[in-house]
Amino acid sequence: MMPGKRNQKKIRMRLNALSLILLFSILFLYYGCGPSTIAPLDMTIPIPDYVKSVPNPATGYSDKLDNLFLESFNRGWQDFKAGNVGKAESVFEEITENKPGFFPAWAGLAYVRMLKEDYRSARRYFEKALSIRSDYLPAMLGLGVLYRVMGDPLKAYSLYGLILEKYPGQADARIQFDLIRLRETEKYLLLARRYRQDNRIEPALENYKKALQYVLKEDFIYWEVGVFLLENKKFKEAIPYLQSAVNIKPKYPNYIKALAISLEQTGKVNQAKEYYKQVLDLNPGDETVRDDIKRINQSITRIKTGSKGVSSINANERITRGQAAVYLDKNFPFFGEPDGSETGIITDIIDNKDNVAIINMVKRGIFEKYPDHTFSPKKQLTRVDLAIVIDRLIQNAVLSSELNQNTNGLYLEIDDVPLHSPSYQIIKRVVSLGIMNLDKDRKFNPGRYISGREFVSAVDKVINLAQ
């Protein structure tokens, strides 16, 4: 029996030893690795500066909120500002589940998701809060912060502008609105001017337009864009920008004069005349403007009058070959007399004053007779006919070499005229010079018939170049 008792004693000693080891292990785990050192599931995270300055979204709305949920929300917001984001999120979610109309909780959730870089959810929650209360300022400001964090300054700028309309004295919105406006305007203006120096018209214009998205009443920017378009013969495009500059600063002669030039170049001579008069009222000593008004008056007189018969031009009616020939013979400053070269027989005109003018234009090479020996004086002029006539007038006025030097580098494509067409380079040249413009559909439309006003306007532009 003794050996058995001895064995039992050994077994008990071993069990006791194991128990002690287990006890020490538990104590070690509890005191050595327990709650004081193991990080909780809701770890604190650093709060960025743009959130630190955010006031409690319930501030100022307590009288419109349920007190029971308000207390809970305030505790959640304190957790959020302390960096206990997980705990705060649980509180906000519980409130939205039990009280969906408690709009500050949606804003709180939006801030939580913003910190987690879940921007899509953040935006959705801010918008949810605003759907409950459209003038809820904390959600509007939060959405502005979100747009800035996402790198969308234009949306942030627009939103801050909306906030300032509803809350004119809101300091945070004012500061951010002004900062974004100045920073983005300067950035795009620098890019536009760089492209402008490199003669890259389209990217320069694109960046000018981006800069103008942030402009309030900076008249000089509208002026700069308008002059840039004016220099590049984009007269129609220049008008709205120059008009904006004039609207902002209506007593500035340079703005008004540039607008008048653009209007005149697009055939709006009556409007141009009125603006030229405004310039003269502001600056009576400007003799060039006085000459501009005189020239326009002469142009208007010429288009309204004329002898009876083929030479009579109506501004709004289509012009014929005969009318155009007579008008040019009377009004264009040709060099010398017709060279007297043989015109051959022209079978469809009779010997009168108008037909002498037609023969003169054939002798000068401005018009041609047809292979069947007819001139067709009543045939209406198309835009391609006008382009050819204008090009020949330029040649006659000995302007071609100088003007070609100014237009060779201009980038321009005429999409609706084939490259292999004999008239392609002619059309490209007269459009590049600004004597003719593309139509509103951005096409040349070579087969479209022209009015008397279009013809006289184009001829006057050549006369101005010649002078």
Secondary structure, DSSP 8 states (H G I E B T S, - for coil): -HHHHHHHHHHHHHHHHHHHHHHHHHHIIIIISSTTTS--SS------HHHHT---TTTT-GGGS-HHHHHHHHHHHHHHHHT-HHHHHHHHHHHHHH-TT-HHHHHHHHHHHHHTT-HHHHHHHHHHHHHH-TT-HHHHHHHHHHHHHTT-HHHHHHHHHHHHHH-TT-HHHHHHHHHHHHHHHHHHHHHHHHHHHTT-HHHHHHHHHHHHTT-SS-HHHHHHHHHHHHHTT-HHHHHHHHHHHHHHSTT-HHHHHHHHHHHHHTT-HHHHHHHHHHHHHH-TT-HHHHHHHHHHHHHHHHHH---SSTT---TTSB-BHHHHHHHHHHHS--SSS---------TT--SSHHHHHHHHHHHTTSS---TTS---TTSB-BHHHHHHHHHHHHHHTT-HHHHHHHHTT-----TTS-TTSTTHHHHHHHHHTTSS---TTS---TT-B-BHHHHHHHHHHHHHHH-
